[in-house]
Amino acid sequence: MTFSQKLPASFYAGALDRVRARMAADGLSALLLDDPLDVAYLTGFHHFPNERPVACWLPLDGDPVLLVPDLEREYAADQDARAEIRAYPEFPGVRSPFAVLAAHVPAPATAAYASSTSIGRTAALAAAFPGTRWSVSDAVGQVRLRKLPEEIALHEEAARIADRMIEAGVELVRQAVEDSGELPTETELAGHVISYGSRLMYASHEDVVVVPMLTGGLVYGGPNSAQPHRLPGGDRLKAGETFMLSLGCAVGGRFVESERTFVIGEPTPEQARYYEAVREAQEIGTEALVPGATCEEVNRRCLAVIEEAGYGAHLRHRQGHGIGLGFHEPPWLSDGDATELAPGMILSSEPGVYVPGHAGYRISDTVLVTESGPRRLTAYPRELTDIVI
C-alpha cells in the first residue's frame, strides 16, 4: 500500500479563501508572495530558491498567477501548480520579471508583500507597479499557523518515518557495540539514517514531493554535542559517551523533527542527572501546549525545570518553534512571543542542556495542539532506560 503526498485541489481553494478573507479585512487588492514556502502553500509548486524570482500573484478577485523563470515552466506544470503559469525569459533580463508580471495583470490600487521579501525585489515591484500603494502583510503567515486535517495527515506520516530513522541509527550503533567492532563516525551515522529515511519514503509513497531537505539531520557525539547546531564531522562515537540523533523529514513538503540523546554503555550519575532534567522539562513543556496558553508562558514553564535543577547556565535556546512547510517557522516557544496557541498548530518541544567539554542533552518531539490538549506525533521512547545502548 502506498501513500500519496499530493494535497487535493480543495485544499488550495480553501487556502486561497482564507488568505483572501484577511486581504479584504486589510483593504488589500493583491498580494505578491515570493517566499518559496508561501508559494508552495498557495499553489503546490515546490522549488529550489535561487536568484531567479518565483512568486505567486494573488488578486482579491480572479485566478492566482505563478510567476516563474522559463526554465521552471515545465516543472511547475508537472507539479500541477494551482495557478496560471506566467514565465519570464531569464534573470536579470532586459525587463525585470516583475515588469513581465505587470504587463499581464491589472495594476491594483493597494497591494502587499511579506516581510521576507528583499529590498531589491520591493524596489523592482515599485518600479513595475508605479501607481500601486505597497505595504507589508502577514496574511499568508497567519493562515499557515493552523494546519488543516489534510496537512496533519502528512505530518503524521513524516513523524512515522522520522521515528524509524532513529530506530535505524540506534540499530547501527547497537550492532557495532554487540560485535565489539569500530563505532561509526558522526558522518557515517548521519549518512546511514538519511539514506534509510529516503529509501523508506520512496518505497511506501507515490507522488513524492521533493523539497531541499527530504530527509536529514544532525548527528554528533560527546563534547561535540554541546554545540547545538554543529554539523556532523569525522569524529567516531565512543563508548561511555552520549550521542545525539537530531532527525527530520518532509512528507508532502510538511516537516517533523524527532530527536533523542543516547548513552553508549551504563550512564554515569552525572549523565543521568543531566538527562533526567531535560526529560522532565520536555514532559512539562509538552503538556503545557494547550489552546489559550501563550508561547512565552509555555517556554518559561519548560525552561524553569532546568533552571530549578541548577543547570540554567547550560541553557542555550528556547523550548521550541513552529513546524510546517518550514522546518523552523512561527510561532516561537520563546520569551517575547505572546502568540496564543490554538488547535491545529504544530510545534517542536525540544529543551536542551549543553555542557562545554562534556556533552549536550536534548529531546525533541513534534507536537500537535488539539482542543483536548497536546498530541505527540513523534513517539520514540524517552525514558532513561530507553536510550541506553
N, C-alpha and C positions, 0 to 999 in steps of 0.2 A: 504494500500500500504506500502510495506517495502522497506528499503534502504540497499543495500549490502555494507559492509565496505571493502570488499576484492578488491585489485587492480588487474587489468588484467596482464597476463604474459607479454604482450607487454611493460608494464611499467618497469618491471625488466630488460628486454632485453635492453631497451633504457638506463636505468641507468648504466648497465654494459658497454655499448658502450661509454657513456660519460666519465666514470671513466677511461676506457682503453685508450681513446684518451689522457688524461692527463698523464697516466703512460708512454705511448710511448714518449710523449714530454719530460718527465723527465728521460728517459732512464731506466725505471724500468721493470724488468721481472715478478715481482709478488708483490702483496700486502697481508699483514696479518692484518685483521681488527678484533679487539676483543671488541671494544665499542659496547654495545648492540643495540644502535641506528643505527650505521653503518651496523651491521649485519642485522637488520630489513630492512633497506633501500635497501640493495643489494639482500636479499634472501626472505624477507617476514616473517622471523621467529622472533617472539616476545617472550621474555622470561624474567624471573626474575633473574637478575645477582647475582652471588654469587662467592665463591672461586673457583668453577669448571669452567675452561675456556670454553667459547663458542666463536668460531672465524670463519670468512669467509676467505678462502684462494682463492685469485683471481689471476690466472696467466694471462699474457698478451694474451696468446692463450690457448684455451681449456676451459673446463667447470669449474665453481667455485666449491669449496668443502666447506661444512659446517661441522666444527669440533664440536662435542657435546659430553658430557658425556653420557654413555649408558642409564642412567635414563631419558634423554631428547629425546632419539632417536624416540620413538613413537610420542611424542608431536610435534617434528619437521615435521614428516611425516604427521600428522593430519593437520598441517597448510599448507601443500603443499609447503614446502620450495623449492625455485627455485635454487637448488644446489644439488650436490651429497652429501649424508649424510655419514659422517665417524665418528663412535663412538669410544671412548676410555673407558676402563673399569671403572676407578674410579680415584679420585684425593686424594693425590698426586700420588699414584700408583707406581708400580715397574719401569715403564717407564713414563717419563713425557708425557702429552697429545701432546706436540709439537713433541716429538720423534715419537709418533704414526703417526702424520701427515707426518713427514719427510720420514717415511718408505713407504708412499703411493704416494707422489708426487715427480716429478723430482726436484732436488735442483737447484734453479736459481742462476745466477751469481750476480744479483742485486735484492734486494727486500727492502720493506719499511713497516713500521707500523705507526700508528697515534701517535701524541704526547701524547695522553692519555694512551697509553699502559704502564703498570707499569714497573719499573726497574727489578723486579723479572721475569716478563714474557719476557722482552727483553733478559735477560741473558739466559733463557731457550731456546729461539729461536736461539740465537747464538750457544748454545751447540748442538741443534738439526740440525742446518744447518751450520756446521763449515766453509764450503767453500763459503758461501754467504756474500756479502758485503751489510750490512744493513744501512738504513738511515731512516729519518722521512719524511713522506709525508702527505699533507693535501688534496690529490686528491679527496677523498670522501666528505670531508667537503666543499670544494669549489663547487662541483656539487650540494650538498644538499642546498646551499644558495637559489637557484632559483627553485621554485615549479612549477611542470607541471600541466596542467589542471585537470588531474585525482586526484592529491593531493589537489588542490584548492577546488574541489567539496567536499572533506572530511572535510576540514577546514570550509567551508561554513555551512555544516550540524552541525559540532561541535559548531559553533557560534550560530546557532538557539537554540540548547539545552542549552548552557550557558546562553543565554538571558532568556530562560524560567525558568531556575533555579533561576535567580534573581527575576523574577516575583513571583515565588513560595515563596521565602523568604520574599518579601515585603508583600505578602498577609497574611502570618502567623503573621507578626508583626501588620499589619493593623487590622486584625480581633481581636487580643488581645486588641488593643487600643479602638476599637469600642465597645468591650464587657466590657471595664473597668476592664479587668482581669489582671492577672500577665503576665508581658512580658517574653519572652523566655530568657534563658541563651545563651551565645555565643555557647556553645557546642550543646544545643538543636536546635538552629537555623542552625548551621552547619550540624548536622545530618539530619535535615529536607530537606535542599536543596540538599545535596549529594545523599540521598536516592531517592528524587524526580527525579533527573537527571538520576540516574541509571535505575529506572523503565521506564522512558521515552525512554531511549536508547534501552532497550530490547523490549519494546512494538512496536517500529517503525522500528527496524533494524533486519536484518538477518546477520549471519556470523559476530557477534560482535567480534572485535579484542580486546582481553583483554590485558591491559597494567597495570603496577603497580598503576597508578592513572587514573582510568577510568573516574570518576567524583570526584571533590574535591574542596577544597577551604579554605580560611581563613576568619573567622568572628570575629570581635572584636568591642567593643563599648566604647564610652567615652575616658578617658585617655589611656586605653589600645591600642586604635587605633593609638596612637602616636609612637608605636613601629612597624615599617613597616612589619616585618615578624613574629610577635607574633602569637603563636598558640592559638586557641580558648580555653577558660577556663570556669570556673563555674560562672563567674560574670553575673548578669542579666542585660539586657538592661534597660535603664532608660529614662523616659520622659524628654524632654528638651535637651538630649544629641544626639550626632551623633553616627552612627554605620556604619561599612564598610562591604560590601559583596564583597570579592575578590575571584571570582569563575572561574572554568575552567573545561574542559572535553576533551577527546580524542576520535575521531571517526576514525576508521582505523589506530589508532596509531598517528593521526595528531591532535595537540593541538590547543586550543584557550584559551584566558582569557577574561573575561568580568567583570569589577569591577566598583562599584559605591559606593558613600558615601551618606548616608541618614540622615535626621534630624527627630526626633520624636517630633512633635509639631512645632510651628512657630519659624523659625530661628531667633536668636538674630542678631543684626548688626555685631557683631564680627564673628559669624558663616558664615553669608552671605559674608563678605569680604574675608575670607579665601577661601570659596568655589568658589567664582567668580574668584579669582586669579588663582586657579588651573584649572577651566573650560576654561578660556581664554588661558592659557598656553597649555592645551591639544588641543584646537582648532588650535592654531597657529602651534604647533609642528606637529600635524597630517597633516595639509595642506602642510607642508614643505617636506613630504615624497614623493618626486618626483625623477624620474630617473636622475642620474647625480649628485645629491646632495650627500655630504659625511655625514656619520653618525655623526661625531663630529660637523659639521656645523649645522645640524638639531637640535642636542641636545642643542647647545648654543642658538639658536633662541628660543627654547621652554623654557628653564630654565631662560632666560633673562627676560621673562614676570614676573616670580615670584620674581626675584631679583629687578626689577623695581617697583614692588608693595610694596617693603620693607620687603619681607619675606625670603630673601636669607639665613638668619641664620637658617631657619627651613627646608632647603633642606637637604635630606638625601641620595638621589640616582639620577642616570641618568634618562633620559627620558624613555628609554625602551630597548628592546632586541629583537633578532630574535626569532621566534616560528616555530616549525616544528614537527619533531619526538620528539624533546625535548621541554619541557616547557620553558626553557631558553637555547638558543643556538645562535651562531653568526648569523648576525653581531650585534654589540653592539651600541645602540644610546647613545654614551658617548664620553667625551673627550678622545683622544688617539686612536680612531678607525677611520681611514681615508677611510674605505671601501666606495666605491661609490654605491649608491642604484641603483637597476636595476629591471625591470619588473619581476614579479614572486616572489620577496622577500616578506615575511610576517613577520611583526614586531608588538610588543606591543607599544602603545603610552600611557604612564602612569606617567606623572609627579605627584608629591605629595608634600604636606606641612605637617610637623609634629611638633606639639607644645606640649612639655612635660607638663604633668599635665592637659592638655586641651583635645586635640584630634588630629587625623590625618585626612587629606583630600586627597583622590586620586581618579582619574577617569582613567580607562584603557579601550581601545578598541584594538581589533586585526585588523590590517590594511594590506591590500594587495597593493603593489606598482604596478601600471599599466602604460602603455605608456601614458595614458591621465591623470595620477595623482593618488592620493591615493583613495582607496575604503575601507570604514569601513565594516568589516564582522560582527562585533557585533553592535547592533543597539538600545540598551536600551536608552531611552531619558536621556539627560544630563543637561537640564535647571534647575535652582534652584527650580522652581515651580514643577518640575517633581520628585524631590527627597524628598519632604516633606510628612511625614506620620502623 
